[in-house]
Amino acid sequence: MKVVILAGGFGTRLAEHTAVIPKPMVEIGGRPIIWHIMNSYAEQGFSDFVIALGYKGSVIKDYFSNYKKINSDFTVDLATGEVRELGAGHEEKWTVTLIDTGQDVMTGGRLLRLKSFLNDGPFMLTYGDGLANVDVLRLVQHHEASKMRGTITAVHPKAHYGELDLDGDRVARFMEKPTFRQSWINGGFMVFNPDVFDLISGDQSILERDVLERLGEAGQLGAFRHQGFWQCMDTLRDVQLLNALWDSGDRPWARS
């Protein structure tokens, strides 16, 4: 099953970093947060990624096109240009498809532009700015058993985000940033059937409004409850928190 990562936003609330690099390239423990997200999926057996690029997408392309060189030691003979690797280096067995989905395209529109890469069955989707120790295999199994068109991971919030009105394991209503607060929010680790593309009209479609809200209203949005670690990276304080966890050796999103 493919894993889609939305990595094209401007990240304006992290301007300290995103003036130079896209938000998914902000480093946690010396590696971009997008690497940590991908590694959490790969450690659980899901290593076929499709990344939707936008703002400063070339930085992400450069990182993955030069991944082996960046993460290996080597010797360069400047006279001949010969490069000799020193040891095996990092050899993650991942497949990474990088697609430029446009700079001013909304989240639903980015997903629609990936349709031709996701026509072989259900797929997972997440954002490029959040870490968690979600059991994604159980998430997929929950989705398949529910027979829903979409499933989102419900987590307990630490701040005000879009909220979920849950009826058992079914999302009765999805509410994006309401004026009141409930006990569960969308944690961003999702599974969809390909027919969700029918709900997306074009580049300005918003995933949270045009897909999640409509599926919720139709009784076709499932909820997978996650009680473990979850942390988004919206602000400089969040970056500092995640790096402090990494430096302390407490890395709850990493299995190894």
Secondary structure as GFF3:
##gff-version 3
##sequence-region A 1 256
A	DSSP	beta_strand	3	7	.	.	.	ID=ss1
A	DSSP	three_ten_helix	12	14	.	.	.	ID=ss2
A	DSSP	alpha_helix	15	18	.	.	.	ID=ss3
A	DSSP	three_ten_helix	23	25	.	.	.	ID=ss4
A	DSSP	beta_strand	27	28	.	.	.	ID=ss5
A	DSSP	beta_strand	31	32	.	.	.	ID=ss6
A	DSSP	alpha_helix	33	42	.	.	.	ID=ss7
A	DSSP	beta_strand	48	53	.	.	.	ID=ss8
A	DSSP	alpha_helix	57	65	.	.	.	ID=ss9
A	DSSP	alpha_helix	67	70	.	.	.	ID=ss10
A	DSSP	beta_strand	73	76	.	.	.	ID=ss11
A	DSSP	beta_strand	83	86	.	.	.	ID=ss12
A	DSSP	beta_strand	95	100	.	.	.	ID=ss13
A	DSSP	alpha_helix	107	112	.	.	.	ID=ss14
A	DSSP	three_ten_helix	115	117	.	.	.	ID=ss15
A	DSSP	beta_strand	123	127	.	.	.	ID=ss16
A	DSSP	beta_strand	130	132	.	.	.	ID=ss17
A	DSSP	alpha_helix	136	146	.	.	.	ID=ss18
A	DSSP	beta_strand	150	155	.	.	.	ID=ss19
A	DSSP	beta_strand	163	167	.	.	.	ID=ss20
A	DSSP	beta_strand	170	175	.	.	.	ID=ss21
A	DSSP	beta_strand	185	192	.	.	.	ID=ss22
A	DSSP	three_ten_helix	194	199	.	.	.	ID=ss23
A	DSSP	pi_helix	207	213	.	.	.	ID=ss24
A	DSSP	alpha_helix	214	217	.	.	.	ID=ss25
A	DSSP	beta_strand	221	225	.	.	.	ID=ss26
A	DSSP	beta_strand	230	232	.	.	.	ID=ss27
A	DSSP	alpha_helix	236	248	.	.	.	ID=ss28
###
